[in-house]
Amino acid sequence: MHLRSVQLINWRSYRNARFEFPRPHGERNVTLVMAPNEYGKTSLFEAVTLGLFGKSGLNLVPRARMVGNDAEDRLRISYSRFLEGTLHRRATETGPPRCIVKLEWENEAGDWIEIKRTWHFRVDGSHKVADDLLQIYEGKNRALIAPPLSDEDRDRWYRDWISQHFLQSSLAEFFLFDGEQVQRYANRDMSKQVQDGIEGLLGLPVLRVLKKSLQEYAKERRKRSTTPSDERVNTVESAIEDLEKKIEERKADRGEADAQLAHLDPEIENLTRLFIGREGTVALIASLMEDEQRHRSEARRTIQELTTLMAGDMALAIAGAPLRHSAIVRLESEAKREEWENGRNSGGRNLDRFIADLSVRIESLESPLGRDSHDAVLNAARSAWDALWHPPPVGCADDYLHIALTGMTRAKTIERLSEVEQHTATEAVSHIENHLAAVEIANAKRREYLELERLAPEVQAQTEQLTKLSEQRAQYRMQRDMAQLEIDASEKELGDKRAELGRYQSSIRQHAPDLDNAARADAYAVLIDDLLKEAVPHEVDVVATEMTSAWKAMAHLSDRVERIAISPDCKVSMLASDGTDLHEIEKSAGASQVFTQALITAITRVSGRIFPFVVDTPLARLSRDQRIGVLKTFTNRPGQVILLSTDQEVVDDKLDAIRHRIAKSYELRITHDYGVAVTTVHELDLGSVGP
């Protein structure tokens, strides 16, 4: 997909401006837009983003701030507040107050598409989402693309159409981003960055929305179909609702902790950096604090592993061999009874046909039998047939205790009970000992640095602030980890309850079609949940390979890292040639930003999408070598690249590094119309820029 032009009318400082973007040819695939800060570069970026995605693209705009209560309200209110700042101050002089963004595109087949968004405003300058107008035209005849009249959700239809023909919004942040967005992303934990990137690549946020819709649909269908007299179903449904509510609450706690940690980590890093160059005591205090937090994290990890172990087969192992053996013997006897009943019932279905055939053959004998003899032979045949199945075989159960376990399910249960012998109490004891050891070391580190604080009064205030922030970070990490533990436990219990509900539903399904639909929706929701768990690990290797390539092209002293490795749970290792993990070493602001840019590059490459790569001021906090590496990597791609640069970024040797890729360049200038700023667009002669 190629962006041919952008026209902005009354959009921030643009009264009426147009950008033309040439189709990439040969190595020339870059359009460079240069201007000092506050001249309209970011406004152009925001116009392209919101012009394409509308309200759903607001999260890609760093200057937008979310306000409100629930998610939909936050998006709607923030969208309108943001747009109220985009209307040019002279807009009312040429008609009703409105902003217009026109985007002309050309797809791989050469077909033309225009997306035109018009944002209308009230007389007082306020904006309402209902006043927006989206128009899409396609082909030389400008055929209007619109949802069918029968579709009540027009916004959803347009979002789906744009996702299918352009890009889904979950992947858009890797093609449309600015320097602020990169820095904000870089402040996240590396593992979180990678997980978010791969999930966006695979479109997993869309699947999560679908999963939630299916669960709500199933809940609504069950409420409509289940009668109040069915106490068992109502009890299980109530438990499911309570568990779902609990899971959502714990996810909210985890999200709050993640958000707070995203702010605390940079603050602690900056405060720790202030100690560098001070007395050795200060450096030692910081080191001891980090040691304490590391050992406390180790203690939390061992407890989490112990909880996971106890929630699994360890519980069955601790139950004892006699009880497991008794359960296995009972299940095997029920399996024999099921096999015996299946054989008997299968044979019984053919008995009447056998007797009828035998009766005909007896009557056709040359010396026919009398009626009494005839009946006696048939009765004897019936008795002989019945004797084949009585008495039941040895070891056959008299009845069924485990009604829900049949066939393959019973066999799997027997297999699992037989395999748990490998677990011993030693495993649990080992985890407990590791936990106690980690806690003891952490307490020792804390006592040591508290003693050192007493000896360093000159840095007491900063130390107290660092201690406070570190404690807050530990609390939020604990909140996050405990929330995750509760989520895992509740999701397991939820799966059991849903399975129980499924068994109840199967017995009444013939009288309740809605329950059948609810069960199907639940099954698909579980399938999607399984897919969400398995999808990310399948992509980590290819993303790691592309990240390694991008890192080596961008990073300062990149030869220190031989490769970037990503585990199935998205833990990141930056491995030297001898296997040393340099993850903790490469943690400067510039290195963190390069890591994020390498991830962005990897995601766009792996996606295979040919879509414009629009970047606004991406070089903050980077060294000279890093800037050149980033520019070369970002522009070395098959599709279109639009670079928005300050007049201090892509200049001199940085400009020379990508000069051979530039197809067109613009310069933004500011004029003033009776005190109101107006941005104008001018083609730029690169011969006047740099050496």
NORSULDA-V624666 format. One record per residue. N is the residue number from 0. RES is the residue in one letter. SS is DSSP state (a for helix, b for strand, c for the rest). PSI is psi in whole degrees, -180 to 180 (999 if undefined). BURIAL is # if it has 24 or more other C-alpha atoms within 12 Angstrom, else .. Layout:
BEGIN
n res ss psi burial
N RES SS PSI BURIAL
N RES SS PSI BURIAL
END
This chain:
BEGIN
n res ss psi burial
0 M c 132 #
1 H b 130 #
2 L b 115 #
3 R b -41 #
4 S b 160 #
5 V b 129 #
6 Q b 130 #
7 L b 126 #
8 I b 119 #
9 N b 31 #
10 W b 107 #
11 R c -119 #
12 S c 1 #
13 Y b 119 #
14 R b -54 #
15 N b 99 #
16 A b 152 #
17 R b 135 #
18 F b 133 #
19 E b 131 #
20 F c 116 #
21 P c 152 #
22 R c 137 #
23 P c 137 #
24 H b 127 .
25 G c -133 .
26 E c -10 .
27 R b 100 #
28 N c 9 #
29 V b 134 #
30 T b 124 #
31 L b 126 #
32 V b 117 #
33 M b 143 #
34 A c 154 #
35 P c 168 .
36 N c 150 .
37 E c 16 .
38 Y c -5 #
39 G c 7 #
40 K a -50 #
41 T a -33 #
42 S a -39 #
43 L a -44 #
44 F a -46 #
45 E a -35 #
46 A a -43 #
47 V a -43 #
48 T a -53 #
49 L a -29 #
50 G a -36 #
51 L a -47 #
52 F a -13 #
53 G a -140 #
54 K a -36 #
55 S a -10 #
56 G a 4 #
57 L a -32 #
58 N a -11 #
59 L a -4 #
60 V c 106 #
61 P c -30 #
62 R c -13 #
63 A c 139 #
64 R c 131 .
65 M c 130 #
66 V c 155 .
67 G c -176 .
68 N c -85 .
69 D c 170 .
70 A a -44 .
71 E a -41 .
72 D a -42 .
73 R a -45 .
74 L a -45 #
75 R a -48 #
76 I a -45 #
77 S a -38 #
78 Y a -48 #
79 S a -42 #
80 R a -40 #
81 F a -45 #
82 L a -29 #
83 E a -19 #
84 G c 0 #
85 T c -20 #
86 L b 125 #
87 H c 143 #
88 R c -18 #
89 R c 9 #
90 A a -36 #
91 T a -11 .
92 E a -20 .
93 T a 15 .
94 G c -165 .
95 P c 145 .
96 P c 121 #
97 R b 153 #
98 C b 145 #
99 I b 135 #
100 V b 123 #
101 K b 128 #
102 L b 119 #
103 E b 131 #
104 W b 161 #
105 E b 123 #
106 N c -179 #
107 E c -27 .
108 A c -1 .
109 G c 7 .
110 D c 144 .
111 W b 137 #
112 I b 135 #
113 E b 131 #
114 I b 121 #
115 K b 120 #
116 R b 133 #
117 T b 122 #
118 W b 114 #
119 H b 149 #
120 F b 154 #
121 R c 174 .
122 V c -35 .
123 D c 7 .
124 G c 1 #
125 S c 158 .
126 H b 140 #
127 K b 138 #
128 V b -34 #
129 A b -16 .
130 D b -1 .
131 D b 150 #
132 L b 124 #
133 L b 129 #
134 Q b 131 #
135 I b 128 #
136 Y b 147 #
137 E b 141 #
138 G c 172 .
139 K c -30 .
140 N c 5 .
141 R c 52 .
142 A b 132 .
143 L b 128 .
144 I b 121 .
145 A c 156 #
146 P c 156 .
147 P c 154 .
148 L c -25 .
149 S c -14 .
150 D c 114 .
151 E c -27 .
152 D c 82 .
153 R a -37 .
154 D a -44 .
155 R a -41 .
156 W a -44 .
157 Y a -41 #
158 R a -45 #
159 D a -40 .
160 W a -43 .
161 I a -39 #
162 S a -41 .
163 Q a -37 .
164 H a -18 #
165 F c -79 #
166 L c 138 #
167 Q c 146 #
168 S a -28 #
169 S a -22 #
170 L a -13 #
171 A a -31 #
172 E c -12 #
173 F c -9 #
174 F c -26 #
175 L b 108 #
176 F b 162 #
177 D b 177 #
178 G a -40 #
179 E a -42 #
180 Q a -40 #
181 V a -45 #
182 Q a -40 #
183 R a -41 #
184 Y a -38 #
185 A a -23 #
186 N c -13 #
187 R c 160 #
188 D c 143 #
189 M a -42 #
190 S a -40 #
191 K a -41 #
192 Q a -49 #
193 V a -44 #
194 Q a -46 #
195 D a -41 #
196 G a -47 #
197 I a -38 #
198 E a -40 #
199 G a -40 #
200 L a -42 #
201 L a -5 #
202 G c 26 #
203 L a -31 #
204 P a -34 #
205 V a -41 .
206 L a -36 #
207 R a -41 #
208 V a -42 .
209 L a -43 .
210 K a -46 #
211 K a -41 .
212 S a -42 .
213 L a -41 #
214 Q a -41 #
215 E a -39 .
216 Y a -45 #
217 A a -42 #
218 K a -43 #
219 E a -41 .
220 R a -40 #
221 R a -40 #
222 K a -36 .
223 R a -26 .
224 S a -33 #
225 T c 127 #
226 T c 149 .
227 P c -23 .
228 S c -19 .
229 D c 84 .
230 E a -36 .
231 R a -46 .
232 V a -43 #
233 N a -39 #
234 T a -45 .
235 V a -41 #
236 E a -39 #
237 S a -41 .
238 A a -40 .
239 I a -44 #
240 E a -42 #
241 D a -41 .
242 L a -42 #
243 E a -41 #
244 K a -43 .
245 K a -42 #
246 I a -43 #
247 E a -40 .
248 E a -42 .
249 R a -35 #
250 K a -36 #
251 A a -41 .
252 D a -43 #
253 R a -41 #
254 G a -40 .
255 E a -43 .
256 A a -43 #
257 D a -42 #
258 A a -43 #
259 Q a -40 #
260 L a -33 #
261 A a -29 #
262 H a -38 #
263 L a -41 #
264 D a -49 #
265 P a -36 #
266 E a -45 .
267 I a -40 #
268 E a -44 #
269 N a -41 .
270 L a -39 #
271 T a -37 #
272 R a -27 .
273 L a -25 .
274 F c -18 #
275 I c 132 .
276 G c -11 .
277 R c -168 .
278 E c 154 .
279 G a -30 .
280 T a -42 #
281 V a -46 #
282 A a -39 #
283 L a -39 #
284 I a -48 #
285 A a -42 #
286 S a -42 #
287 L a -37 #
288 M a -43 #
289 E a -41 #
290 D a -43 #
291 E a -47 #
292 Q a -37 #
293 R a -43 #
294 H a -33 #
295 R a -37 #
296 S a -39 #
297 E a -39 #
298 A a -43 #
299 R a -38 #
300 R a -41 #
301 T a -38 #
302 I a -40 #
303 Q a -42 #
304 E a -38 #
305 L a -43 #
306 T a -44 #
307 T a -42 #
308 L a -45 #
309 M a -27 #
310 A a -12 .
311 G c -135 .
312 D a -16 #
313 M a -37 #
314 A a -41 .
315 L a -37 #
316 A a -42 #
317 I a -25 #
318 A c -25 .
319 G c 146 .
320 A a -41 .
321 P a -45 .
322 L a -42 .
323 R a -42 #
324 H a -42 .
325 S a -42 .
326 A a -40 #
327 I a -45 #
328 V a -44 .
329 R a -45 #
330 L a -38 #
331 E a -38 #
332 S a -36 #
333 E a -32 #
334 A a -41 #
335 K a -40 #
336 R a -41 #
337 E a -42 #
338 E a -41 .
339 W a -45 #
340 E a -39 #
341 N a -42 .
342 G a -44 .
343 R a -46 .
344 N a -37 .
345 S a -42 .
346 G a -37 .
347 G a -31 .
348 R a -21 .
349 N a -2 .
350 L a -47 .
351 D a -39 .
352 R a -36 .
353 F a -46 .
354 I a -42 #
355 A a -43 .
356 D a -40 .
357 L a -40 .
358 S a -42 #
359 V a -43 .
360 R a -38 .
361 I a -43 .
362 E a -22 .
363 S c 3 .
364 L c 149 .
365 E c -32 .
366 S c 86 .
367 P c 146 .
368 L c 155 .
369 G c 168 .
370 R a -40 .
371 D a -42 .
372 S a -40 .
373 H a -49 .
374 D a -35 .
375 A a -40 .
376 V a -44 .
377 L a -42 #
378 N a -39 .
379 A a -37 .
380 A a -43 .
381 R a -44 #
382 S a -40 .
383 A a -41 .
384 W a -45 .
385 D a -32 .
386 A a -21 .
387 L c -28 .
388 W c 3 .
389 H c 139 .
390 P c 169 .
391 P c 157 .
392 P c 160 .
393 V c 138 .
394 G c 7 .
395 C c 132 .
396 A c 151 .
397 D c -29 .
398 D c -169 .
399 Y c 124 .
400 L c -32 .
401 H c 77 .
402 I c -35 .
403 A c -17 .
404 L c 115 .
405 T c 154 .
406 G a -125 .
407 M a -35 .
408 T a -42 .
409 R a -43 #
410 A a -41 .
411 K a -38 .
412 T a -44 #
413 I a -43 #
414 E a -42 .
415 R a -43 .
416 L a -31 #
417 S a -24 #
418 E a -11 .
419 V a -1 #
420 E a -24 .
421 Q a -21 .
422 H c 139 #
423 T c 164 .
424 A a -19 .
425 T a -34 .
426 E a -47 .
427 A a -42 #
428 V a -40 .
429 S a -43 .
430 H a -41 #
431 I a -44 #
432 E a -42 .
433 N a -39 #
434 H a -48 #
435 L a -38 .
436 A a -43 .
437 A a -41 #
438 V a -41 #
439 E a -44 .
440 I a -43 #
441 A a -43 #
442 N a -39 .
443 A a -43 .
444 K a -41 #
445 R a -46 #
446 R a -37 .
447 E a -46 .
448 Y a -26 #
449 L a -38 #
450 E a -39 .
451 L a -34 #
452 E a -38 #
453 R a -29 .
454 L c 1 .
455 A c 66 .
456 P a -24 .
457 E a -19 .
458 V a 23 #
459 Q a -45 .
460 A a -46 .
461 Q a -38 #
462 T a -43 #
463 E a -40 #
464 Q a -42 .
465 L a -40 #
466 T a -44 #
467 K a -47 .
468 L a -39 #
469 S a -40 #
470 E a -41 #
471 Q a -42 .
472 R a -42 #
473 A a -40 #
474 Q a -44 #
475 Y a -33 #
476 R a -41 #
477 M a -43 #
478 Q a -44 #
479 R a -46 #
480 D a -42 #
481 M a -38 #
482 A a -41 #
483 Q a -40 #
484 L a -45 #
485 E a -37 #
486 I a -47 #
487 D a -46 #
488 A a -43 #
489 S a -38 #
490 E a -37 #
491 K a -46 .
492 E a -37 #
493 L a -41 #
494 G a -41 #
495 D a -43 .
496 K a -39 #
497 R a -36 #
498 A a -41 .
499 E a -43 #
500 L a -38 #
501 G a -38 #
502 R a -41 .
503 Y a -42 #
504 Q a -35 #
505 S a -28 .
506 S a -19 .
507 I a 8 .
508 R a -34 .
509 Q a -20 .
510 H a 0 .
511 A c 85 .
512 P a -32 .
513 D a -34 #
514 L a -35 #
515 D a -44 #
516 N a -38 #
517 A a -41 #
518 A a -40 #
519 R a -43 #
520 A a -41 #
521 D a -42 #
522 A a -42 .
523 Y a -36 #
524 A a -41 #
525 V a -41 #
526 L a -43 .
527 I a -40 #
528 D a -42 #
529 D a -40 .
530 L a -40 .
531 L a -37 #
532 K a -32 .
533 E a -17 .
534 A a -46 #
535 V a -47 #
536 P a -26 #
537 H a -18 .
538 E a -7 #
539 V a -36 #
540 D a -46 #
541 V a -36 #
542 V a -40 #
543 A a -40 #
544 T a -46 #
545 E a -35 #
546 M a -40 #
547 T a -45 #
548 S a -46 #
549 A a -41 #
550 W a -46 #
551 K a -31 #
552 A a -24 #
553 M a -39 #
554 A c 151 #
555 H c 135 #
556 L c 43 .
557 S a -19 #
558 D a -12 .
559 R a -29 #
560 V c 117 #
561 E c -41 #
562 R b 156 #
563 I b 128 #
564 A b 142 #
565 I b 125 #
566 S c 166 .
567 P c -27 .
568 D c 19 #
569 C c 20 #
570 K c 134 .
571 V b 134 #
572 S b 135 #
573 M b 98 #
574 L b 131 #
575 A c 175 .
576 S c -27 .
577 D c 9 .
578 G c -2 .
579 T c 135 .
580 D b 114 .
581 L c 13 #
582 H c -46 #
583 E c -18 .
584 I c -45 .
585 E c 68 #
586 K c 21 #
587 S c 165 .
588 A a -42 #
589 G a -43 #
590 A a -39 #
591 S a -39 #
592 Q a -40 #
593 V a -40 #
594 F a -47 #
595 T a -42 #
596 Q a -32 #
597 A a -39 #
598 L a -44 #
599 I a -46 #
600 T a -44 #
601 A a -44 #
602 I a -43 #
603 T a -35 #
604 R a -46 #
605 V a -33 #
606 S a -27 #
607 G c 8 .
608 R c 131 #
609 I c 95 #
610 F c 146 #
611 P c 135 #
612 F b 103 #
613 V b 118 #
614 V b 129 #
615 D b 117 #
616 T c 72 #
617 P c 5 #
618 L c 12 #
619 A c 147 #
620 R c 9 .
621 L c 149 #
622 S c 173 .
623 R a -49 #
624 D a -39 #
625 Q a -40 #
626 R a -45 #
627 I a -43 #
628 G a -43 #
629 V a -46 #
630 L a -45 #
631 K a -42 #
632 T a -44 #
633 F a -35 #
634 T a -16 #
635 N c 75 #
636 R c 157 #
637 P c -25 #
638 G c -171 #
639 Q c 141 #
640 V b 129 #
641 I b 111 #
642 L b 124 #
643 L b 111 #
644 S b 146 #
645 T c 170 #
646 D c 5 #
647 Q c 1 .
648 E c -77 #
649 V c 75 #
650 V c 168 #
651 D a -128 .
652 D a -25 .
653 K a -42 #
654 L a -41 #
655 D a -33 .
656 A a -27 #
657 I a 10 #
658 R a -36 #
659 H a -10 .
660 R a -7 #
661 I b 122 #
662 A b -30 #
663 K b 152 #
664 S b 148 #
665 Y b 155 #
666 E b 133 #
667 L b 135 #
668 R b 157 #
669 I b 129 #
670 T b 170 .
671 H b 129 .
672 D b 94 .
673 Y c 49 .
674 G c -5 .
675 V b 126 .
676 A b 138 .
677 V b 124 #
678 T b 131 #
679 T b 153 #
680 V b 130 #
681 H b 137 .
682 E b 142 .
683 L c 134 .
684 D c 109 .
685 L a -13 #
686 G a -21 .
687 S a 1 .
688 V c 122 #
689 G c -171 .
690 P c 999 .
END
